[in-house]
Amino acid sequence: MENMEKSAAIYSLWFGLDYGSILTAYSLYKAVEKSGVKPYMLQKHPKLWTDHYAQRDNIAGKFIYKNCDVLDVFDSDEDKAKYENAKYHIVGSDIVWSKAVVGEQTGCYYFCENAPKESTKIAYGSSFGNNFPYIENALNDHSMLLHQFNGVSVKDSVDADILNDLFNIVPEFVLDPVFLCDKQNFIDAADTAPAKNAEDQEHFIWTYVKNGDERKRELLLRGNNILMIKYACPLRNFIDINRYPESLKAIDLEPAFHILADDWLYYLINSEFVITDDYYGMCFALIFEKPFVAMVSKDMPDLSRYISLLSMLGLEERLVYMTDDFRDKEYLFRKPIRYDRVNKKLDELKNSSYSWLKSKMGIDIGEL
């Protein structure tokens, strides 16, 4: 360990062309950097997805290459040496342990099978994504590798149960890295967004619907009718950029013209209200103290992480199930959120989460 550099290789899905994946990876990068360690983002595994996801000029590449150092460990001997000399190998925070997401072709890459044995291995908020068959098929390999980690943490009870039941590991509960990242980093990114110069409006109703349908469209329009009276702001609608034609058809609303991650942040930061079915849309509403409504369904595979986060903050009422009578939920578009109370609890959770990460890295624990 004495010859290893005080740097960290970060295993994430930043290249997934998804705003949440981009920003949670970036946030973990910045949290590690804030601790005094030099972070490196790892490029896409060559056997994962198509080459398009590794390009510098796509939506993910434009944001990450501008804001982070990326190692092309599979194509560069110099970058491979930096990877092998990194003292820390940190996995997260995304669904990196799911066959449905990363596929079997990557093997145990996201379990740090290639990391040097003497390095410190940490899983921060990593998830299995409820894909049990994949876990069972490779249980022994995954168990062996997971027990070599110096620390394992999760964001919800489903992943905690998997680790407990299948691997005999008791993980720590942590907040998503987007809450550990300094808010100013997001503000700075939004300040360079093309939308800032292109817009003739100053405030917006911000919507992000990844999995649109008639019920979500109905709730969105019902809410907009109420919000327009109070704020007189235009809608700015974001949709799933991986399924753009299908998403556009499903929600049947004009999407925001700009689709970069910087623009996504710009519109949210300058919004008066947030309506979304996306976990990260909800997270950033909390970060920027926006009143919000989160549209969910009881059969959502990741519903537990919505509930886990909002229940800790006393905000479960902000979840609107698509089976609800929307007339009973209209009050949410008028009711403010007491962010003075929410932020006290969030600050506690931020400090404990960041302290856990630093402790597993062997760094003195301090306040955020």
Secondary structure, 3 states (H helix, E strand, C coil): CCCCEEEEEEECCCCCCCHHHHHHHHHHHHHHHHCCCEEEEECCCCCCCCHHHHCCCCHHHHHHHHHCCEECCCCCHHHHHHHHHEEEEEEECCCCCCHHHHCHHHCCHHHCCCCCCCCEEEEECCCCCCCHHHHHHCHHHHHHHHCCCCEEEECCHHHHHHHHHHHCCCCEECCCHHHCCCHHHHHHHHHCCHHHHHCCCCCEEEEEECCCCHHHHHHHHHHHHHHHHHHCCCEEEEECCCCHHHHHHHHCCCECCCCCHHHHHHHHHCEEEEEECCHHHHHHHHHCCCCEEEEECCCCCCHHHHHHHHHHHCCHHHEEECCCCHHHHHHHHCCCCCHHHHHHHHHHHHHHHHHHHHHHCCCCCCCC
